[in-house]
Amino acid sequence: MTTSTCPACGADAFVANVATGAADGGQCSRCGYSAGESSRCPHCNAVARIEGSGLAAVCAMCGGPRVPSNLGGDAAASALREQKKALANARAASVATVLQGAFSTVATLIGLALLPAALAGKLVVFALAIVPLILAMRSRGRARAARERASEAGERAWQAAAEDVAGRRKDGITAPELARTLGIEPEHADKLLTALAVTDRTRIDVGDDAEVRYSIGADPRLRVGEELPADDERADEAKRAERGGTGR
């Protein structure tokens, strides 16, 4: 890890942002000073350091989820904003679940203490408790759905970051290399690269050392059902020859 002099505290502790180069700024490991557009938070728009690492990385200013050096560009930033909104909705729904559940419990206890033990009294207690209980169950379901949306959006952000890193490497990248660059577990890095390969956003190559490398090709790969490029003369000639041979 190469360091330089921090313009804020003067310590030899300024680290350039990962995969973007010193010209785009970085962060001081001593005082936390951050610089460069790659340090700008996609949520609060502040040039701020990242606290934590990997999936736990957040903006030091607003607490929104971040990826290192804003890798992934607009696609990752949009997904991170979606993730933050979903997380906020999940927290609000969780709070509502607790409050509504507590209200249901309190209503039941008060009703049992004040109302007679007759059947009519029990029905009143049940009526007082059932509404907040139903609301609590609904809020719990909303919280779970919001957390799932947040997880899905976060995964899209990290996939965009992984694709960005792979595109910067002419010779491709391995899962361990991606894990070190993004500060995530190798298993997660392998999952991200595999998902990109499945959707043809990366190409898989096996080197002489038997290492699996993922890279971004110069031209998109031809998918089933897509038309051939107009300048692919050899493919057009093959088609004409085939039609001539079958008499069509």
Rosetta blueprint (number, residue, H / E / L):
1 M L
2 T L
3 T E
4 S E
5 T E
6 C L
7 P L
8 A L
9 C L
10 G L
11 A L
12 D E
13 A E
14 F E
15 V E
16 A E
17 N L
18 V L
19 A L
20 T L
21 G L
22 A H
23 A H
24 D H
25 G L
26 G E
27 Q E
28 C E
29 S L
30 R L
31 C L
32 G L
33 Y L
34 S E
35 A E
36 G L
37 E H
38 S H
39 S H
40 R E
41 C L
42 P L
43 H L
44 C L
45 N L
46 A L
47 V E
48 A L
49 R L
50 I E
51 E E
52 G L
53 S L
54 G H
55 L H
56 A H
57 A L
58 V E
59 C E
60 A L
61 M L
62 C L
63 G L
64 G L
65 P E
66 R L
67 V L
68 P H
69 S H
70 N H
71 L L
72 G L
73 G H
74 D H
75 A H
76 A H
77 A H
78 S H
79 A H
80 L H
81 R H
82 E H
83 Q H
84 K H
85 K H
86 A H
87 L H
88 A H
89 N H
90 A H
91 R H
92 A H
93 A H
94 S H
95 V H
96 A H
97 T H
98 V H
99 L H
100 Q H
101 G H
102 A H
103 F H
104 S H
105 T H
106 V H
107 A H
108 T H
109 L H
110 I H
111 G H
112 L H
113 A H
114 L H
115 L L
116 P L
117 A L
118 A L
119 L H
120 A H
121 G H
122 K H
123 L H
124 V H
125 V H
126 F H
127 A H
128 L H
129 A H
130 I H
131 V H
132 P H
133 L H
134 I H
135 L H
136 A H
137 M H
138 R H
139 S H
140 R H
141 G H
142 R H
143 A H
144 R H
145 A H
146 A H
147 R H
148 E H
149 R H
150 A H
151 S H
152 E H
153 A H
154 G H
155 E H
156 R H
157 A H
158 W H
159 Q H
160 A H
161 A H
162 A H
163 E H
164 D H
165 V H
166 A H
167 G H
168 R H
169 R L
170 K L
171 D L
172 G L
173 I E
174 T L
175 A H
176 P H
177 E H
178 L H
179 A H
180 R H
181 T H
182 L H
183 G L
184 I L
185 E L
186 P H
187 E H
188 H H
189 A H
190 D H
191 K H
192 L H
193 L H
194 T H
195 A H
196 L H
197 A H
198 V H
199 T L
200 D L
201 R L
202 T L
203 R E
204 I E
205 D E
206 V E
207 G L
208 D L
209 D L
210 A L
211 E L
212 V E
213 R E
214 Y E
215 S E
216 I L
217 G L
218 A L
219 D L
220 P L
221 R L
222 L L
223 R L
224 V L
225 G L
226 E L
227 E L
228 L L
229 P L
230 A L
231 D L
232 D L
233 E H
234 R H
235 A H
236 D H
237 E H
238 A H
239 K H
240 R H
241 A H
242 E H
243 R H
244 G H
245 G H
246 T H
247 G L
248 R L
